[in-house]
Amino acid sequence: MTHLTRTGIEQPSLSYVPVQHAALKNADIIPMSLRSVHFVMPGGVDDPAAPSGGNAYDRRLCLDLPGFGWQVRRHAVAGEWPRPGATARTELARTLAELPDGTVVLLDGLVACGVPEIIVPEAERLSLAVLVHLPLGDERGLPPAVAAELDARERTTLRAVSAVVATSDWAVRRLVAHHGLAPERVHVAAPGADIAPLAPGTDGVSRLLCVAAVTPRKGQHRLVEALAAVTDLPWSCFCVGSLTQDPAYVAELRALIEKFGLEDRLQLVGPQAGAALDASYAAADLMVLTSYAETYGMAVTEALARGIPVLATDVGGLPEAVGRAPDGGVPGILVPPEDPAALAAELRGWFGEADVRRRLKAAARGRRAALDGWATTARSLAGVLARLPREPRRAA
């Protein structure tokens, strides 16, 4: 069975110092200038073996929100979210029940959206905001009945809480339209990026890098099919990302790589963090991402923060992540989803047209200089928290 643990884009390179959980009895040590927000996150948020964009986003908010007036009280609840067992349900219910009436609570959507029977009653007395990294029904590889059930549960949860936070303008529009939410209750807080040294690359053209958990939603099989069509080109490709979230898909992908005889040219290297991930980015000439669904795409901006152009599918929030340089230049190429032939054609253009490479690299460097930092993300989220009602919103 496929679990929706966290299958977001790998993004563990952010520096992070864990924030220690403080019990409510210690609340009096918080400086009077800071308000408190209780942040409920998945239990694996700090697990280096399972890095993801959602986890990195949550951790970074814990670091940066105090700079905008909010002391963060962390609550990491272990469980197979968003379909947890009895122990996880009990722990989440206990965590919320122990908070005083009117407490401001930010919940990661992976934890909150699948359990409306726990969240909705608490919305009667707590000021709740839910941070949606990915709508639950957008995950790939789920049986249709499970996807429909999760989608309905998410709708119930999001309609009950005071505010919803999404990670791109596209995701805001999607949530409002799909779940029938009031637009004024749905806000955007796009991920930031830390500017890094320019990537020297390998030879300026041939090293491809894909940074994403190896799962059906990330569509690495489409990348393999595209690369199989351009074996005459001198490429090598490193796929960095978790290999444990969907073992069946990983096995299918390995079989496909073997079928096309790409074992020596395409490597599944597993998750990386810190210096190892930095080294993979530094060696990259082109970032490739073949996702079926993305609300934003943090690995894209992580590549652009190093001046690396991007070749990706035109889905969800990825066009926002790619963006434009201040002079209007586009630092990437977007191809239709479900079209490995289009991906292969653009790879041929990348290898065969020096002018294309020069244009994309110049635009990537321009976009690098214009990327918003994480302070912008924290400021946006802090503004949402500050506007939560003093009295809890009563569920409709």
One Martini backbone bead per residue (centre of mass of N, CA, C, O) as a GRO file, in nm:
protein
  396
    1MET     BB    1   0.098   0.035   0.020
    2THR     BB    2   0.042   0.372  -0.018
    3HIS     BB    3   0.196   0.636   0.144
    4LEU     BB    4   0.160   0.982   0.262
    5THR     BB    5   0.397   1.092   0.386
    6ARG     BB    6   0.658   1.242   0.210
    7THR     BB    7   0.664   1.340  -0.151
    8GLY     BB    8   0.841   1.565  -0.183
    9ILE     BB    9   1.074   1.760  -0.263
   10GLU     BB   10   1.390   1.763  -0.227
   11GLN     BB   11   1.513   1.986   0.069
   12PRO     BB   12   1.795   1.963   0.284
   13SER     BB   13   2.002   2.226   0.266
   14LEU     BB   14   1.897   2.362   0.498
   15SER     BB   15   1.970   2.519   0.762
   16TYR     BB   16   1.939   2.356   1.099
   17VAL     BB   17   1.797   2.421   1.423
   18PRO     BB   18   1.645   2.279   1.658
   19VAL     BB   19   1.339   2.322   1.820
   20GLN     BB   20   1.244   2.312   2.129
   21HIS     BB   21   1.012   2.183   2.314
   22ALA     BB   22   0.759   2.353   2.500
   23ALA     BB   23   0.586   2.372   2.763
   24LEU     BB   24   0.324   2.542   2.886
   25LYS     BB   25   0.460   2.603   3.169
   26ASN     BB   26   0.690   2.784   2.996
   27ALA     BB   27   0.550   3.044   2.872
   28ASP     BB   28   0.684   3.272   3.065
   29ILE     BB   29   0.967   3.283   2.887
   30ILE     BB   30   0.840   3.454   2.686
   31PRO     BB   31   0.854   3.719   2.529
   32MET     BB   32   0.626   3.977   2.521
   33SER     BB   33   0.672   4.042   2.202
   34LEU     BB   34   0.570   3.746   2.171
   35ARG     BB   35   0.386   3.526   2.010
   36SER     BB   36   0.204   3.220   1.994
   37VAL     BB   37   0.268   2.918   1.799
   38HIS     BB   38   0.129   2.609   1.719
   39PHE     BB   39   0.314   2.347   1.553
   40VAL     BB   40   0.185   2.091   1.348
   41MET     BB   41   0.368   1.794   1.265
   42PRO     BB   42   0.533   1.558   1.137
   43GLY     BB   43   0.740   1.322   1.279
   44GLY     BB   44   0.960   1.335   1.015
   45VAL     BB   45   1.077   1.633   0.987
   46ASP     BB   46   1.394   1.546   1.096
   47ASP     BB   47   1.452   1.325   0.883
   48PRO     BB   48   1.732   1.258   0.686
   49ALA     BB   49   1.601   1.000   0.523
   50ALA     BB   50   1.327   1.209   0.465
   51PRO     BB   51   1.337   1.432   0.258
   52SER     BB   52   1.159   1.753   0.206
   53GLY     BB   53   0.997   2.034   0.128
   54GLY     BB   54   0.794   2.037   0.362
   55ASN     BB   55   0.996   1.997   0.591
   56ALA     BB   56   1.178   2.239   0.527
   57TYR     BB   57   0.962   2.451   0.557
   58ASP     BB   58   0.884   2.400   0.850
   59ARG     BB   59   1.164   2.446   0.973
   60ARG     BB   60   1.209   2.736   0.869
   61LEU     BB   61   0.975   2.869   1.017
   62CYS     BB   62   1.085   2.818   1.302
   63LEU     BB   63   1.326   3.018   1.255
   64ASP     BB   64   1.169   3.291   1.125
   65LEU     BB   65   0.914   3.381   1.292
   66PRO     BB   66   1.047   3.537   1.535
   67GLY     BB   67   1.123   3.787   1.344
   68PHE     BB   68   0.776   3.826   1.331
   69GLY     BB   69   0.649   3.768   1.642
   70TRP     BB   70   0.685   3.431   1.657
   71GLN     BB   71   0.657   3.176   1.872
   72VAL     BB   72   0.753   2.836   1.844
   73ARG     BB   73   0.554   2.543   1.900
   74ARG     BB   74   0.639   2.219   1.880
   75HIS     BB   75   0.452   1.935   1.709
   76ALA     BB   76   0.549   1.606   1.663
   77VAL     BB   77   0.350   1.361   1.488
   78ALA     BB   78   0.332   1.041   1.470
   79GLY     BB   79   0.252   0.887   1.145
   80GLU     BB   80   0.031   0.777   0.873
   81TRP     BB   81   0.009   1.023   0.691
   82PRO     BB   82  -0.342   1.081   0.645
   83ARG     BB   83  -0.368   0.759   0.770
   84PRO     BB   84  -0.395   0.699   1.077
   85GLY     BB   85  -0.368   0.558   1.363
   86ALA     BB   86  -0.468   0.542   1.685
   87THR     BB   87  -0.218   0.668   1.818
   88ALA     BB   88  -0.203   0.926   1.647
   89ARG     BB   89  -0.485   1.030   1.705
   90THR     BB   90  -0.452   1.057   2.008
   91GLU     BB   91  -0.213   1.254   2.004
   92LEU     BB   92  -0.349   1.482   1.849
   93ALA     BB   93  -0.591   1.522   2.035
   94ARG     BB   94  -0.424   1.583   2.289
   95THR     BB   95  -0.265   1.826   2.188
   96LEU     BB   96  -0.519   2.007   2.139
   97ALA     BB   97  -0.671   1.976   2.416
   98GLU     BB   98  -0.428   2.124   2.586
   99LEU     BB   99  -0.518   2.380   2.463
  100PRO     BB  100  -0.619   2.677   2.493
  101ASP     BB  101  -0.839   2.888   2.437
  102GLY     BB  102  -0.742   3.073   2.142
  103THR     BB  103  -0.521   2.929   2.019
  104VAL     BB  104  -0.258   2.936   1.799
  105VAL     BB  105  -0.272   2.718   1.504
  106LEU     BB  106  -0.044   2.528   1.306
  107LEU     BB  107  -0.112   2.299   1.033
  108ASP     BB  108  -0.020   2.043   0.871
  109GLY     BB  109  -0.191   1.898   0.612
  110LEU     BB  110  -0.100   1.601   0.648
  111VAL     BB  111  -0.231   1.591   0.935
  112ALA     BB  112  -0.521   1.742   0.911
  113CYS     BB  113  -0.692   1.659   0.641
  114GLY     BB  114  -0.762   1.339   0.730
  115VAL     BB  115  -0.900   1.453   1.035
  116PRO     BB  116  -1.188   1.605   1.092
  117GLU     BB  117  -1.282   1.468   1.364
  118ILE     BB  118  -1.054   1.643   1.513
  119ILE     BB  119  -1.050   1.938   1.396
  120VAL     BB  120  -1.337   2.059   1.391
  121PRO     BB  121  -1.398   2.078   1.699
  122GLU     BB  122  -1.144   2.271   1.753
  123ALA     BB  123  -1.256   2.515   1.578
  124GLU     BB  124  -1.447   2.615   1.818
  125ARG     BB  125  -1.168   2.720   2.010
  126LEU     BB  126  -0.954   2.751   1.791
  127SER     BB  127  -0.693   2.905   1.598
  128LEU     BB  128  -0.691   2.785   1.272
  129ALA     BB  129  -0.422   2.677   1.053
  130VAL     BB  130  -0.356   2.552   0.719
  131LEU     BB  131  -0.081   2.386   0.559
  132VAL     BB  132  -0.058   2.337   0.207
  133HIS     BB  133   0.151   2.143   0.008
  134LEU     BB  134  -0.067   1.908  -0.079
  135PRO     BB  135  -0.321   1.782  -0.212
  136LEU     BB  136  -0.429   1.475  -0.141
  137GLY     BB  137  -0.562   1.402  -0.432
  138ASP     BB  138  -0.272   1.454  -0.597
  139GLU     BB  139  -0.173   1.196  -0.544
  140ARG     BB  140  -0.007   0.923  -0.651
  141GLY     BB  141  -0.107   0.574  -0.640
  142LEU     BB  142  -0.402   0.582  -0.566
  143PRO     BB  143  -0.684   0.472  -0.503
  144PRO     BB  144  -0.970   0.617  -0.593
  145ALA     BB  145  -1.120   0.587  -0.320
  146VAL     BB  146  -0.898   0.716  -0.147
  147ALA     BB  147  -0.878   0.988  -0.290
  148ALA     BB  148  -1.176   1.068  -0.241
  149GLU     BB  149  -1.170   1.057   0.065
  150LEU     BB  150  -0.942   1.264   0.112
  151ASP     BB  151  -1.076   1.497  -0.035
  152ALA     BB  152  -1.325   1.517   0.154
  153ARG     BB  153  -1.169   1.560   0.417
  154GLU     BB  154  -1.025   1.815   0.336
  155ARG     BB  155  -1.272   1.988   0.289
  156THR     BB  156  -1.382   1.981   0.576
  157THR     BB  157  -1.137   2.104   0.714
  158LEU     BB  158  -1.100   2.375   0.546
  159ARG     BB  159  -1.392   2.486   0.612
  160ALA     BB  160  -1.339   2.510   0.939
  161VAL     BB  161  -1.111   2.694   0.931
  162SER     BB  162  -0.974   3.015   0.940
  163ALA     BB  163  -0.712   2.920   0.766
  164VAL     BB  164  -0.529   2.906   0.450
  165VAL     BB  165  -0.213   2.776   0.331
  166ALA     BB  166  -0.017   2.830   0.044
  167THR     BB  167   0.269   2.792  -0.203
  168SER     BB  168   0.080   2.930  -0.430
  169ASP     BB  169  -0.126   3.075  -0.651
  170TRP     BB  170  -0.224   2.816  -0.776
  171ALA     BB  171  -0.307   2.676  -0.508
  172VAL     BB  172  -0.518   2.876  -0.429
  173ARG     BB  173  -0.704   2.838  -0.673
  174ARG     BB  174  -0.747   2.537  -0.634
  175LEU     BB  175  -0.875   2.539  -0.349
  176VAL     BB  176  -1.109   2.727  -0.402
  177ALA     BB  177  -1.240   2.567  -0.640
  178HIS     BB  178  -1.243   2.267  -0.528
  179HIS     BB  179  -1.358   2.347  -0.213
  180GLY     BB  180  -1.518   2.617  -0.178
  181LEU     BB  181  -1.357   2.863  -0.081
  182ALA     BB  182  -1.292   3.146   0.067
  183PRO     BB  183  -1.067   3.363  -0.058
  184GLU     BB  184  -1.003   3.526   0.217
  185ARG     BB  185  -0.889   3.235   0.358
  186VAL     BB  186  -0.664   3.225   0.126
  187HIS     BB  187  -0.307   3.189   0.129
  188VAL     BB  188   0.023   3.301   0.049
  189ALA     BB  189   0.354   3.112   0.103
  190ALA     BB  190   0.623   3.110  -0.050
  191PRO     BB  191   0.903   2.976  -0.100
  192GLY     BB  192   1.221   3.011  -0.041
  193ALA     BB  193   1.572   3.122  -0.096
  194ASP     BB  194   1.917   3.040  -0.098
  195ILE     BB  195   2.186   3.183  -0.192
  196ALA     BB  196   2.431   3.039  -0.398
  197PRO     BB  197   2.677   2.930  -0.549
  198LEU     BB  198   2.778   2.897  -0.847
  199ALA     BB  199   2.755   2.651  -1.075
  200PRO     BB  200   3.002   2.496  -1.265
  201GLY     BB  201   2.967   2.216  -1.335
  202THR     BB  202   3.101   2.017  -1.587
  203ASP     BB  203   3.056   2.113  -1.929
  204GLY     BB  204   2.768   2.282  -1.966
  205VAL     BB  205   2.558   2.011  -2.053
  206SER     BB  206   2.561   1.681  -1.949
  207ARG     BB  207   2.459   1.729  -1.653
  208LEU     BB  208   2.199   1.575  -1.490
  209LEU     BB  209   1.933   1.679  -1.250
  210CYS     BB  210   1.731   1.502  -1.004
  211VAL     BB  211   1.517   1.638  -0.736
  212ALA     BB  212   1.341   1.360  -0.601
  213ALA     BB  213   1.129   1.161  -0.503
  214VAL     BB  214   1.065   0.818  -0.570
  215THR     BB  215   0.763   0.865  -0.735
  216PRO     BB  216   0.484   0.886  -0.921
  217ARG     BB  217   0.455   1.202  -0.908
  218LYS     BB  218   0.756   1.252  -1.031
  219GLY     BB  219   0.801   1.080  -1.305
  220GLN     BB  220   1.078   0.923  -1.378
  221HIS     BB  221   0.985   0.745  -1.618
  222ARG     BB  222   0.980   0.979  -1.824
  223LEU     BB  223   1.278   1.036  -1.815
  224VAL     BB  224   1.374   0.761  -1.911
  225GLU     BB  225   1.226   0.766  -2.185
  226ALA     BB  226   1.369   1.019  -2.292
  227LEU     BB  227   1.666   0.917  -2.263
  228ALA     BB  228   1.625   0.668  -2.456
  229ALA     BB  229   1.594   0.878  -2.713
  230VAL     BB  230   1.914   1.008  -2.634
  231THR     BB  231   2.180   0.811  -2.647
  232ASP     BB  232   2.362   0.987  -2.851
  233LEU     BB  233   2.401   1.156  -2.613
  234PRO     BB  234   2.636   1.293  -2.353
  235TRP     BB  235   2.484   1.192  -2.095
  236SER     BB  236   2.416   1.242  -1.742
  237CYS     BB  237   2.228   1.105  -1.450
  238PHE     BB  238   2.100   1.233  -1.135
  239CYS     BB  239   1.900   1.081  -0.877
  240VAL     BB  240   1.771   1.261  -0.604
  241GLY     BB  241   1.621   1.047  -0.357
  242SER     BB  242   1.398   0.872  -0.223
  243LEU     BB  243   1.362   0.487  -0.197
  244THR     BB  244   1.108   0.429   0.035
  245GLN     BB  245   0.809   0.536  -0.035
  246ASP     BB  246   0.801   0.342  -0.321
  247PRO     BB  247   0.917   0.040  -0.391
  248ALA     BB  248   0.760  -0.042  -0.646
  249TYR     BB  249   0.845   0.198  -0.822
  250VAL     BB  250   1.147   0.157  -0.801
  251ALA     BB  251   1.149  -0.122  -0.935
  252GLU     BB  252   1.028  -0.026  -1.205
  253LEU     BB  253   1.253   0.176  -1.268
  254ARG     BB  254   1.489  -0.020  -1.275
  255ALA     BB  255   1.373  -0.194  -1.505
  256LEU     BB  256   1.370   0.036  -1.714
  257ILE     BB  257   1.669   0.098  -1.712
  258GLU     BB  258   1.752  -0.186  -1.801
  259LYS     BB  259   1.593  -0.206  -2.066
  260PHE     BB  260   1.764   0.057  -2.186
  261GLY     BB  261   2.067   0.054  -2.083
  262LEU     BB  262   2.122   0.296  -1.826
  263GLU     BB  263   2.304   0.220  -1.574
  264ASP     BB  264   2.573   0.405  -1.652
  265ARG     BB  265   2.393   0.699  -1.672
  266LEU     BB  266   2.169   0.628  -1.445
  267GLN     BB  267   2.131   0.742  -1.106
  268LEU     BB  268   2.022   0.615  -0.791
  269VAL     BB  269   2.131   0.784  -0.490
  270GLY     BB  270   1.939   0.902  -0.309
  271PRO     BB  271   1.955   1.073  -0.039
  272GLN     BB  272   2.045   1.419   0.031
  273ALA     BB  273   2.276   1.632   0.221
  274GLY     BB  274   2.435   1.902   0.229
  275ALA     BB  275   2.732   1.851   0.082
  276ALA     BB  276   2.623   1.639  -0.116
  277LEU     BB  277   2.406   1.818  -0.246
  278ASP     BB  278   2.588   2.051  -0.326
  279ALA     BB  279   2.760   1.878  -0.521
  280SER     BB  280   2.534   1.806  -0.717
  281TYR     BB  281   2.470   2.093  -0.800
  282ALA     BB  282   2.760   2.182  -0.889
  283ALA     BB  283   2.760   1.954  -1.133
  284ALA     BB  284   2.527   2.089  -1.273
  285ASP     BB  285   2.368   2.191  -1.589
  286LEU     BB  286   2.073   2.045  -1.551
  287MET     BB  287   1.746   2.059  -1.454
  288VAL     BB  288   1.513   1.786  -1.385
  289LEU     BB  289   1.139   1.768  -1.405
  290THR     BB  290   0.851   1.509  -1.404
  291SER     BB  291   0.589   1.599  -1.287
  292TYR     BB  292   0.237   1.578  -1.218
  293ALA     BB  293   0.263   1.739  -0.931
  294GLU     BB  294   0.275   2.090  -0.814
  295THR     BB  295   0.267   2.371  -0.604
  296TYR     BB  296   0.584   2.441  -0.687
  297GLY     BB  297   0.931   2.383  -0.645
  298MET     BB  298   1.212   2.385  -0.464
  299ALA     BB  299   1.431   2.260  -0.653
  300VAL     BB  300   1.419   2.482  -0.860
  301THR     BB  301   1.516   2.721  -0.676
  302GLU     BB  302   1.774   2.578  -0.589
  303ALA     BB  303   1.895   2.587  -0.873
  304LEU     BB  304   1.864   2.894  -0.933
  305ALA     BB  305   2.047   2.976  -0.682
  306ARG     BB  306   2.294   2.851  -0.889
  307GLY     BB  307   2.229   2.897  -1.207
  308ILE     BB  308   2.031   2.662  -1.296
  309PRO     BB  309   1.869   2.533  -1.529
  310VAL     BB  310   1.531   2.428  -1.650
  311LEU     BB  311   1.353   2.109  -1.693
  312ALA     BB  312   0.991   2.091  -1.711
  313THR     BB  313   0.680   2.056  -1.616
  314ASP     BB  314   0.349   2.192  -1.690
  315VAL     BB  315   0.271   2.222  -1.355
  316GLY     BB  316   0.116   2.402  -1.154
  317GLY     BB  317   0.375   2.584  -0.977
  318LEU     BB  318   0.627   2.571  -1.167
  319PRO     BB  319   0.613   2.842  -1.324
  320GLU     BB  320   0.664   3.012  -1.068
  321ALA     BB  321   0.940   2.898  -0.994
  322VAL     BB  322   1.082   2.974  -1.250
  323GLY     BB  323   1.005   3.224  -1.392
  324ARG     BB  324   1.178   3.546  -1.406
  325ALA     BB  325   1.377   3.769  -1.504
  326PRO     BB  326   1.406   4.108  -1.494
  327ASP     BB  327   1.435   4.099  -1.831
  328GLY     BB  328   1.234   3.833  -1.903
  329GLY     BB  329   1.382   3.589  -1.874
  330VAL     BB  330   1.382   3.233  -1.916
  331PRO     BB  331   1.521   2.966  -1.698
  332GLY     BB  332   1.328   2.768  -1.872
  333ILE     BB  333   1.161   2.456  -1.960
  334LEU     BB  334   0.830   2.368  -2.066
  335VAL     BB  335   0.644   2.068  -2.063
  336PRO     BB  336   0.429   1.848  -2.124
  337PRO     BB  337   0.261   1.624  -1.989
  338GLU     BB  338   0.293   1.308  -2.102
  339ASP     BB  339   0.585   1.387  -2.286
  340PRO     BB  340   0.875   1.249  -2.368
  341ALA     BB  341   0.923   1.367  -2.654
  342ALA     BB  342   0.944   1.664  -2.565
  343LEU     BB  343   1.181   1.622  -2.376
  344ALA     BB  344   1.377   1.511  -2.591
  345ALA     BB  345   1.371   1.762  -2.776
  346GLU     BB  346   1.488   1.960  -2.563
  347LEU     BB  347   1.753   1.810  -2.524
  348ARG     BB  348   1.853   1.850  -2.811
  349GLY     BB  349   1.856   2.157  -2.792
  350TRP     BB  350   2.056   2.180  -2.557
  351PHE     BB  351   2.294   2.026  -2.705
  352GLY     BB  352   2.271   2.177  -3.009
  353GLU     BB  353   2.227   2.484  -2.875
  354ALA     BB  354   2.417   2.733  -2.763
  355ASP     BB  355   2.211   2.969  -2.745
  356VAL     BB  356   2.020   2.832  -2.551
  357ARG     BB  357   2.216   2.800  -2.317
  358ARG     BB  358   2.291   3.096  -2.280
  359ARG     BB  359   2.008   3.202  -2.225
  360LEU     BB  360   1.937   3.023  -1.979
  361LYS     BB  361   2.180   3.101  -1.799
  362ALA     BB  362   2.125   3.404  -1.786
  363ALA     BB  363   1.840   3.377  -1.662
  364ALA     BB  364   1.923   3.219  -1.409
  365ARG     BB  365   2.101   3.446  -1.291
  366GLY     BB  366   1.876   3.655  -1.276
  367ARG     BB  367   1.684   3.492  -1.095
  368ARG     BB  368   1.873   3.454  -0.857
  369ALA     BB  369   1.879   3.766  -0.775
  370ALA     BB  370   1.535   3.764  -0.740
  371LEU     BB  371   1.493   3.590  -0.513
  372ASP     BB  372   1.323   3.498  -0.251
  373GLY     BB  373   1.333   3.475   0.074
  374TRP     BB  374   1.239   3.343   0.385
  375ALA     BB  375   1.138   3.611   0.501
  376THR     BB  376   0.894   3.634   0.315
  377THR     BB  377   0.749   3.388   0.414
  378ALA     BB  378   0.730   3.462   0.716
  379ARG     BB  379   0.577   3.727   0.675
  380SER     BB  380   0.326   3.606   0.547
  381LEU     BB  381   0.253   3.412   0.778
  382ALA     BB  382   0.239   3.622   1.004
  383GLY     BB  383   0.001   3.775   0.880
  384VAL     BB  384  -0.202   3.548   0.904
  385LEU     BB  385  -0.187   3.507   1.211
  386ALA     BB  386  -0.266   3.806   1.288
  387ARG     BB  387  -0.565   3.764   1.136
  388LEU     BB  388  -0.674   3.596   1.329
  389PRO     BB  389  -0.917   3.539   1.522
  390ARG     BB  390  -0.980   3.591   1.849
  391GLU     BB  391  -1.211   3.418   1.778
  392PRO     BB  392  -1.321   3.139   1.693
  393ARG     BB  393  -1.425   2.968   1.423
  394ARG     BB  394  -1.726   2.863   1.322
  395ALA     BB  395  -1.858   2.604   1.200
  396ALA     BB  396  -2.082   2.543   0.929
   0.00000   0.00000   0.00000
